[in-house]
Amino acid sequence: MSGLLPVEEALAQLLAGAGTPTPVETISIGEAVNRVLVEPLVATRTQPPFPASAMDGYAVRAADLAAGKPLRLVGESAAGRGWHHRLNPGETIRIFTGAPVPEGADTILIQENAIADGESVTPAQTEPVGRFVRKAGTDFMQGQAFFASGYRLRTKDMALAASLGIATAKVRRRPRVAVLATGDELVNPGETPGPDQIVAANHLSVMALAEKAGGEARFLGIARDDLAALAAAIDAALSWPADILVTMGGASVGDHDLVQEALATAGMALAFWKIAMRPGKPLMSGRLGAMQVLGLPGNPASSVVCAHLFLKPLIQALLGQAPTDGIEQGRLATALPANDHRQEYLRATLATDAAGMPLLTPLPEQDSSLTRILAAADALVIRAPNAPAIAAGAECRFIHLD
């Protein structure tokens, strides 16, 4: 227990040393999805810029419908090709969805409720003033601002962003995350492992998480348990230049765990090492020049859990966002025994109980090497250090895994 840093203290130290956010760059609005804005997007136009029809039919004056008499058909207004005259009493024009409603008209008589006969149209029913007419500016007005600084544009936002009439957006450069796997026991996916080897896999989950958090991930490959090989990989990260170097494995205390020694030789200032958490105890943090270094454990569950807890908020900080812990409240489906001195993150499935509350079921196997357990999990149930035994149905805290 001695020398283990609490999770909250480790995260606070990591974020305090994150440095300034990444620089600002200007990109086309079409490339702005998943990017973090440094200033709001401001409409250059009003949408719609004119009263527009919401239906196919006939533009009319509502007062003319009450008599039920035929209206004289005098023109047509289509989307992109309007009828730019004034509609007089007793007149109508054919109109289509999205087309400008002419001056003098105040209502749309849908085509199902009209009887067209050559040059006249007889209404089959009355309509109130404004029926099926979208007023100018119904969506937004010129000069109206959307999306605050620090907001990350989502796919659903892109139609609005493009409609504002702007060509570019100012955003934070995506933090560059260099990811390095280490160990003689690893081979790349698709390669045939030797008798004492396994396939490297953790980097794929960590890189996907980094990209989803808003970073740009680059795989540096597998460095063997050799100081020269590790030094070359560290140089590659510095040459990119990476904002964050993420190493996986090799940061513990074994004879072949050389990552920390290689980083120290390169000039890394160690911030902390060893966290009071399970899985993920041998987590390392430091700084090498302008580059933040995060050493993740080698086991799959350990690396993914630590990436959620530390890499994701670090990327958010570099994007100028307020890091969020993502912790939610739920209920346990099963009882749990007392916890020891380390904060625990249990892989669990997630459902909904009869009251609509999230219902968490910790998986029966929690070994941090098991990729199938990690893949089966929806969430991490958080257990505080020295937490007492807890019964099924009790409240718990959890984090979504994806």
Disulfide bonds with the S-S distance in Angstrom:
none
